[in-house]
């Protein structure tokens, strides 16, 4: 089992499983409602030219996150 890393540092094209997610704050409640839950598999599709925002694919749809939001999501890269 790989050590958890921040979603914001996951390499483009890599898949990962969400391991830890903040449990407070309005923005994070909204993100959980959109499907970011522990155990969810996601793929980092691309990042903007300056690195912010990032686009991820999960549960069959694409979601764009600010890098500051992705810093709070811990993921475990998959093989």
MDAnalysis code that builds the backbone (N, CA, C; Angstrom):
import MDAnalysis as mda
import numpy as np

u = mda.Universe.empty(237, n_residues=79, atom_resindex=np.repeat(np.arange(79), 3), trajectory=True)
u.add_TopologyAttr("name", ["N", "CA", "C"] * 79)
u.add_TopologyAttr("resid", np.arange(1, 80))
u.add_TopologyAttr("resname", ["UNK", "UNK", "UNK", "UNK", "UNK", "UNK", "UNK", "UNK", "UNK", "UNK", "UNK", "UNK", "UNK", "UNK", "UNK", "UNK", "UNK", "UNK", "UNK", "UNK", "UNK", "UNK", "UNK", "UNK", "UNK", "UNK", "UNK", "UNK", "UNK", "UNK", "UNK", "UNK", "UNK", "UNK", "UNK", "UNK", "UNK", "UNK", "UNK", "UNK", "UNK", "UNK", "UNK", "UNK", "UNK", "UNK", "UNK", "UNK", "UNK", "UNK", "UNK", "UNK", "UNK", "UNK", "UNK", "UNK", "UNK", "UNK", "UNK", "UNK", "UNK", "UNK", "UNK", "UNK", "UNK", "UNK", "UNK", "UNK", "UNK", "UNK", "UNK", "UNK", "UNK", "UNK", "UNK", "UNK", "UNK", "UNK", "UNK"])
u.atoms.positions = np.array([
    [0.840, -1.174, 0.000],
    [0.000, 0.000, 0.000],
    [0.888, 1.242, 0.000],
    [0.678, 2.129, -0.985],
    [1.477, 3.342, -1.111],
    [1.062, 4.371, -0.059],
    [1.997, 5.239, 0.272],
    [1.709, 6.292, 1.238],
    [0.784, 7.332, 0.602],
    [-0.173, 7.858, 1.350],
    [-1.066, 8.893, 0.808],
    [-0.304, 10.164, 0.451],
    [-0.729, 10.789, -0.651],
    [-0.152, 12.068, -1.088],
    [-1.306, 13.042, -1.333],
    [-0.970, 14.309, -1.468],
    [-1.984, 15.313, -1.774],
    [-2.440, 15.132, -3.218],
    [-3.718, 15.304, -3.455],
    [-4.257, 15.226, -4.810],
    [-3.568, 16.233, -5.722],
    [-3.175, 17.358, -5.195],
    [-2.558, 18.413, -5.999],
    [-1.196, 18.022, -6.566],
    [-0.539, 16.990, -6.030],
    [0.779, 16.571, -6.538],
    [0.717, 15.257, -7.318],
    [-0.466, 14.719, -7.524],
    [-0.633, 13.505, -8.315],
    [-0.243, 13.809, -9.760],
    [0.574, 12.947, -10.399],
    [0.963, 13.202, -11.796],
    [-0.231, 13.093, -12.749],
    [-0.208, 13.889, -13.796],
    [-1.266, 13.870, -14.807],
    [-1.353, 12.474, -15.422],
    [-2.570, 11.983, -15.574],
    [-2.801, 10.658, -16.138],
    [-2.822, 9.547, -15.116],
    [-2.461, 9.844, -13.878],
    [-2.423, 8.837, -12.818],
    [-3.794, 8.661, -12.182],
    [-4.034, 7.450, -11.700],
    [-5.259, 7.146, -10.961],
    [-4.921, 6.994, -9.493],
    [-5.908, 7.239, -8.655],
    [-5.705, 7.144, -7.213],
    [-7.044, 6.897, -6.538],
    [-6.959, 6.492, -5.275],
    [-8.133, 6.282, -4.445],
    [-8.112, 7.339, -3.345],
    [-9.230, 8.005, -3.135],
    [-9.309, 9.009, -2.075],
    [-9.241, 8.299, -0.733],
    [-8.335, 8.723, 0.129],
    [-8.161, 8.112, 1.442],
    [-8.639, 8.997, 2.577],
    [-8.407, 10.296, 2.471],
    [-8.793, 11.198, 3.560],
    [-9.295, 12.496, 2.972],
    [-10.341, 13.012, 3.601],
    [-10.990, 14.211, 3.096],
    [-11.419, 15.057, 4.284],
    [-11.218, 16.360, 4.242],
    [-11.639, 17.203, 5.366],
    [-13.129, 17.047, 5.646],
    [-13.478, 17.164, 6.885],
    [-14.865, 16.957, 7.278],
    [-15.577, 18.242, 7.673],
    [-14.928, 19.392, 7.431],
    [-15.546, 20.666, 7.802],
    [-15.429, 21.664, 6.658],
    [-16.250, 22.686, 6.709],
    [-16.195, 23.771, 5.735],
    [-17.233, 23.629, 4.639],
    [-17.799, 24.747, 4.220],
    [-18.839, 24.735, 3.195],
    [-18.342, 24.217, 1.860],
    [-17.136, 24.616, 1.459],
    [-16.606, 24.169, 0.171],
    [-16.428, 22.660, 0.163],
    [-16.010, 22.100, 1.272],
    [-15.760, 20.663, 1.312],
    [-17.050, 19.867, 1.383],
    [-18.085, 20.436, 1.971],
    [-19.401, 19.785, 1.942],
    [-19.875, 19.709, 0.497],
    [-19.715, 20.790, -0.236],
    [-20.109, 20.829, -1.645],
    [-19.339, 19.797, -2.464],
    [-18.024, 19.669, -2.220],
    [-17.217, 18.699, -2.959],
    [-17.635, 17.263, -2.642],
    [-17.955, 16.991, -1.386],
    [-18.426, 15.644, -1.030],
    [-19.748, 15.347, -1.722],
    [-20.600, 16.346, -1.826],
    [-21.877, 16.157, -2.512],
    [-21.676, 15.857, -3.993],
    [-20.550, 16.282, -4.557],
    [-20.254, 16.008, -5.961],
    [-19.534, 14.670, -6.154],
    [-19.305, 13.924, -5.086],
    [-18.758, 12.588, -5.230],
    [-17.366, 12.359, -4.682],
    [-16.717, 13.361, -4.109],
    [-15.400, 13.151, -3.521],
    [-15.570, 12.553, -2.134],
    [-15.527, 11.240, -2.075],
    [-15.689, 10.506, -0.823],
    [-14.541, 9.525, -0.668],
    [-14.217, 9.166, 0.561],
    [-13.162, 8.178, 0.817],
    [-13.500, 6.888, 0.087],
    [-12.506, 6.321, -0.592],
    [-12.687, 5.077, -1.327],
    [-13.021, 5.267, -2.795],
    [-13.277, 6.496, -3.219],
    [-13.609, 6.777, -4.618],
    [-12.344, 6.778, -5.468],
    [-12.399, 6.106, -6.611],
    [-11.277, 6.092, -7.552],
    [-11.412, 7.292, -8.478],
    [-10.290, 7.971, -8.725],
    [-10.283, 9.125, -9.622],
    [-9.044, 9.089, -10.494],
    [-9.081, 9.862, -11.563],
    [-7.934, 10.021, -12.460],
    [-7.699, 11.507, -12.667],
    [-6.431, 11.921, -12.561],
    [-6.090, 13.314, -12.849],
    [-5.960, 13.448, -14.357],
    [-6.875, 14.181, -14.966],
    [-6.937, 14.303, -16.420],
    [-5.918, 15.311, -16.926],
    [-5.919, 16.504, -16.347],
    [-4.976, 17.543, -16.779],
    [-4.949, 18.682, -15.782],
    [-3.928, 19.507, -15.939],
    [-3.814, 20.718, -15.134],
    [-3.737, 21.906, -16.093],
    [-4.113, 23.061, -15.610],
    [-3.997, 24.276, -16.411],
    [-2.516, 24.586, -16.626],
    [-2.185, 25.403, -17.624],
    [-0.776, 25.697, -17.908],
    [0.036, 26.176, -16.708],
    [-0.578, 26.924, -15.810],
    [0.151, 27.388, -14.627],
    [-0.088, 26.494, -13.412],
    [-0.736, 25.342, -13.627],
    [-0.921, 24.379, -12.541],
    [-2.200, 24.534, -11.743],
    [-2.997, 25.528, -12.034],
    [-4.218, 25.762, -11.264],
    [-5.288, 26.296, -12.191],
    [-6.415, 25.654, -12.338],
    [-6.968, 24.527, -11.590],
    [-6.542, 23.184, -12.184],
    [-7.047, 22.094, -11.555],
    [-6.804, 20.747, -12.052],
    [-8.145, 20.123, -12.424],
    [-8.103, 19.192, -13.372],
    [-9.313, 18.494, -13.789],
    [-9.173, 17.025, -13.444],
    [-10.170, 16.489, -12.732],
    [-10.162, 15.081, -12.384],
    [-11.403, 14.412, -12.968],
    [-11.301, 13.095, -13.152],
    [-12.452, 12.318, -13.606],
    [-12.786, 11.316, -12.509],
    [-14.049, 11.315, -12.086],
    [-14.502, 10.370, -11.086],
    [-15.971, 10.099, -11.299],
    [-16.386, 8.884, -11.012],
    [-17.798, 8.489, -11.107],
    [-18.432, 8.836, -12.462],
    [-17.614, 8.820, -13.529],
    [-18.143, 9.033, -14.866],
    [-18.267, 10.479, -15.314],
    [-17.775, 11.424, -14.556],
    [-17.824, 12.819, -14.991],
    [-16.535, 13.539, -14.636],
    [-16.335, 14.704, -15.221],
    [-15.134, 15.507, -15.001],
    [-15.450, 16.632, -14.022],
    [-14.504, 16.901, -13.144],
    [-14.661, 17.925, -12.118],
    [-13.380, 18.755, -12.074],
    [-13.520, 20.053, -12.010],
    [-12.377, 20.954, -11.915],
    [-12.281, 21.484, -10.493],
    [-11.070, 21.401, -9.933],
    [-10.823, 21.857, -8.567],
    [-9.697, 22.878, -8.542],
    [-9.793, 23.800, -7.630],
    [-8.659, 24.690, -7.373],
    [-7.565, 23.868, -6.701],
    [-6.332, 24.264, -6.944],
    [-5.208, 23.555, -6.325],
    [-5.287, 23.659, -4.802],
    [-5.762, 24.788, -4.291],
    [-5.881, 24.960, -2.841],
    [-6.893, 23.970, -2.248],
    [-7.932, 23.608, -3.014],
    [-8.892, 22.602, -2.558],
    [-8.272, 21.213, -2.630],
    [-7.546, 20.944, -3.713],
    [-6.918, 19.628, -3.905],
    [-5.823, 19.366, -2.867],
    [-5.244, 20.413, -2.297],
    [-4.220, 20.252, -1.259],
    [-4.762, 19.555, -0.017],
    [-6.063, 19.627, 0.201],
    [-6.667, 19.061, 1.405],
    [-7.168, 17.631, 1.230],
    [-7.091, 17.116, 0.001],
    [-7.568, 15.770, -0.289],
    [-6.359, 14.840, -0.387],
    [-6.306, 13.807, 0.471],
    [-5.221, 12.838, 0.431],
    [-5.657, 11.627, -0.367],
    [-4.803, 11.203, -1.313],
    [-5.111, 10.070, -2.173],
    [-3.984, 9.047, -2.111],
    [-4.317, 7.815, -2.468],
    [-3.327, 6.737, -2.547],
    [-3.211, 6.336, -4.013],
    [-2.070, 6.590, -4.643],
    [-1.911, 6.230, -6.063],
    [-2.105, 4.729, -6.270],
    [-2.724, 4.384, -7.406],
    [-2.918, 2.973, -7.753],
    [-1.892, 2.594, -8.809],
    [-1.671, 1.308, -8.945],
    [-0.656, 0.823, -9.893],
    [-1.081, 0.941, -11.326],
])
